[in-house]
Amino acid sequence: MSDHFGPNLKLLCSHYRSIAEVCRTLSINRAQFNRYLAGQSRPTAHNLKRICDFFGVEAYELSLPQEQFAELIGARSGQGARPRVDPLLELFQPLGEHSRSLERYCGYYFEYSNCMSVPGQILLSLVQLREERGSYLFERQERQEPSRADTGKAEDWVRCRYLGAAFYLQDRLFLVDYESLTGNEMSQTILIPSYKSRITRLNGIKTGVSSGDLRTPACTRVVWEYLGTEINRVNAYRQVMLYSPDDPRIDADIRQRLAGAQIRHGLFEIE
């Protein structure tokens, strides 16, 4: 036994109401147990096994350096250990601290963008931005019709569900997300905030990859149309699909905002 045995045993006892309680449970004489704590004597093999079984430790662990033993016991009991912070959360924490409130932007939106996987088509998606425990999160739903070679039934449509976080930094809204159903892609959207008392439409740029086999990087302009904080989700989701630019359901203002935004595969630029 090392000189660390006594202090380590004392640390274990600190998780109980008293040393007397520990001695009664172990059926070990209090005076004898005090000598263990003071390092004046070592328990017999029989008593050592009873002590280890009671506290749930191994005999060799009681001889570890005190700091190492404290960390080990803290990790097991959930007490005394230094909190283990996820490095990814720790990385993004400063962004949350510097981000302004996005409360006025919370709600549902239609997102219009030039489709990255089907050039020449406009993709309409449904977005919900919400506050959750001090952070701003969002969900974006997309779906596209199957090719004509497929059945064309609703269950055959290609569906995507993006989950992400939003930050309001230096008068720009930054949104980073990933495709949650497959976990094989991420995208970033940057929106210009609205300076009007009522939010209607927000302009911005989105970068990501096409859904083709080459997963080509692409960039396009994007428009968010505010729908409100409460909507009929079923009716809204029915409108989520691809549209041709001249479709009468796409109004002139949306077409104008998206016009001239040529999708550059492999290059992140806008014309």
N, C-alpha and C positions, 0 to 999 in steps of 0.2 A: 504494500500500500504506500502511496506517495503522501507527501505532506498536504496534498490538495483534498484528501479524503474527508477530513473533518469539515472544512468550509463548504464542500459540495454537499455533504450530508445535511448541514445546517440550512443550506438553500432549499433542499427538498422539504425539510420540515416547515419552512416558512409558508408553504402552501396549505398548511393545516392550522387549526385554531391554536394549538399549543403542542409543545414537545411531549407533555404528559399524555395527550391524546394519542400521539404516535406510539409511545411506549406501551400504552394499554392495548392498542390494537396489535402490536407486534409481540406482546407478552415478553418484553425485555425490561430488565430492571432499570429504573430511571438513573440510578447512580452509575451503572455500567454504561448506559447510553450516553450520559454526559461525558464519560471518558472518551468515547468514540468522537464526540463532537469537538472535544478539546485536543484531539490527537494524542492522547496519553496512552491509548491502547487500540488494538485492532480487533474487530469481531472475528469470531471463529468462522470457519467455512459454513457451518450450519446457520449461524445468525446472519452472515453476509448474504446468503441465498434468500433468507426471509426478508431482509431489508430490500434487496434488489427486486424481488417479486412484488413487494408491497408498493414500491415507488415506480415500478415499470422501467427499470434501467438495467444495464449490464454492469457486471462487477468492474470491468476495465474502464468504463465510462466515469466511475466515481474517482478515478485517479487522474482524469484529464485536468489540464490547467483550468482554473476557476472561470475565466472569461469564456473559454471554449465550451465548458460544461453548462454555463448559464445560457449561452445561445442555443445549445442543443436542447435543454429542458424547456426553454421558452418556445422553441419551434414546436415541441410536442404538446405542451399544455395550452399554447395560445396566450401565455402570460409572460411578460418580461422581455419578449423578443422584439428587436427593432422591426418596425413595419417594413414589409417587402413591397416595394413599389414597382409596378409594371413599368419597364423602361420605356415602352411606347407611350403610356399615359404620361409618364414623367416628361417625355420629349414634347408633348403637345400642351402640357399644362400652362406654360407661359403664353401661348396663343389665347387660351381661354381667359387668362387674367387681363390681357390687353384688349380683348375683343369688346366692342360696345354691345349694348343690348339689341337683340333682334326681335324684341317682343312685338313691335308693330308690324313685323313682316310675317308673323306666324299665321298659318292658315293653309288653304289649298290653292294650287296654281295649275293651269295648263302650261306645259312647256312646249314651245314650238322650236324646232331646229331642222336644219338641212340634214337629212338622214346620212350617216357616215357609211352605212353598208349598202344603201340603195341610192346612189347619186341621182339628183333630179327630183327626189321626193321629199316631202315635208313630214317629219315625224312629230306627232302630238303625244305627249306623255302627261301623266298625272302625278303631281308632287304635293306632299304634305310636309310643311316645316313646323316643328313644334319645340317647345321648351320642356326639358326633362332634368330635374335636379340641378338646375343652374347651367346646363349645357343646351345647345341648340342642335337638334338632330333633324334629319329629313329622310323621307322615303320617296323614291321615284318609280312609278310603274310604267313599263313599256310593253307593247305587243305589236307583232307584225304578222300579216297574213302569210300562209304558206305559198309556195310556188304553185303554178297551175297544174304541175304534175302530181301534186298531193291532192288529198280529198277536198280541202278547203273548208272542212268542218271547224267549228269554233275551238274544239279541243286540240286541233292540230296547229293552232297559232303559236308562234314563237313568243314566249313571255320572258320578260326580264324584270327583276326587282332589285333596285339599287338602294343601299343604306349608307348614310354618310353623316358628316358633321359640318356645321356652318359657323363661320367666323366673320365678324364685321371689323375690318382692320383698315385704317387710313382711308375712309370713305369708299371702300369697296367691300362687296359681299363675296367671300371665298367659300366654296362648297366642294368638299372632297368626298367621294363615295366609292363603293365597290359593288360588283354584281354578286348578290348574296346567294343566288340559286346555284351558281357554278363556281364562284370564287376565282374566276380566271381573268378578271379585268378591273381596272379602276378608271375613273374620269375626274376631271376638275372643271368646275364652272366658276367664272368670275362675273358678277353682276354689278351694274352701276345702280346705286340706291336711288329711291324716289325722294325728291325734295318737296313734293306736293303733300297737302294735308291728307289726301286720299290716294292710296296705292292702286294703280290700274295695271300698268305694264312695265316690266323691267327689261332692259337690254343687257346683253353680255356676250361672252365667248365661252365655248366649251371645247376641251381637248380630251381625246380618248383614242380608242382604236375601233376599226370597223369589225363587224362580226364575221367577216370572210375568213377563209383559211389562212391568209397571210397575216391577219391581225395588224393591218397597216395603221400606223399612227395617223390621226386626222384632227382637223380643227374646223369649227364652224361657228357662226353667230347663233345666238339663242335669244328667245323672247319668253319671259314668264308673264302670264296673264293671271291676275289675282281673281280668285273665285269667291273667297270668303272663309270664315272660320267654321261654318257648318254648311255642308252641301249634301246632295243626294249622290253618294259615292257610286251607286250602281249606274245611274244615268251618266255620270261623268266618265266612268270607266268604259262605257259603251263607245265613247268618242275617241278612245285611245287607239290609234292606228296610223297607218301611212296615208297621206293625201297627196294628190298631184297639185302642183303650184296653182293651177287654174281652177281648182275645186271651189265652188261657190261657198263652201263652209269655211274657207280660209279667207278672211276679209282683206281688203286692200292694204290696210295699215300693217298687218302681219307680213304680208308679202313684201311690202316696201322695206320693213325693218330687216328682213332676211335677204333681200335682193343684194346682189354683188358679193355675197359671201361664198366664194368658191371654195369647196372643200379641197384642201391640199393634202394628198396622201404622202406621208413621209416628211412633210414640212409643216411647221406650225406657223402659218401666216394667213392673213385675211386680205382679200382684195376688195 
